Structure formats: structure tokens, C-alpha cells
């Protein structure tokens, strides 16, 4: 079991920035990739980005590439999502997710992640 706790959400104006954090605890030695996903009201949960265990690879959804950056600190078992140039359409609940099953391929779809945090609300006003 692993527990994921997100923080850093809030209300920001369009064009602004936020930094989300996700702290993992529990069975972290077997933790592989970590990712961020989001769910807007009335929409399905969607992939935002993912970073490999060694932080050597990161992948992003087309909608956020160039604006969002994922990083991780394995010593602290923490992953971050730096969000710049935020848009109203980025408004959603953001979830941290952990992968334990894919040692060779970084997951890029919602169903490939094994554990989820409770989510943190990000609201971008126009």
C-alpha cells in the first residue's frame, strides 16, 4: 500500500502559476513512475503528465506541454507539478498517481496507475 497526499491547489487568475506537490508514504521502495491526472466537472479523468522513477523521462498531454513541468525528489518521495500560463480550461481537481506495474514503459493513460491521492482543486479565473 502507498498513500499519496496532494497539496498546493487554489484559485489563480489566468496567466498565473501554481505548484502542486504530492508526498508518498508507505511502500515507496517499489514505486515506479508517478503522474498527475485531472478531472474537470462533467468530464472524464484525463492524463496530464508522468515522470519516470529516475526522473530521466517525462511525458505530457498535448494540452499542457510547454506550460507544465513535472519533477520528483526521490529522497523525499515527493513529486511536483509546476503549472505556468494557466488557463480557465485547466480548472479541475488534480490527482497524483503512482505506478507499480510498469518497470519498462512509463504509463500515460489513466488506467495504468495503481494508487491515487484524494485530489486538490485548481481553479483558474478568467
Buried (B, 14 or more C-beta within 10 A) or exposed (E): EBBBBBBBBEEBEEEBEBBBBBBBEBEEEEBBBBBBBBBBEEEEBBBBBBBBBEBEEBBBBEBBEEBBBBEBEBEEBBBBBBBBEBBEEBBBBBBBBBBBEBEEEBBBEBEBBBBBBEBBEBBBEE
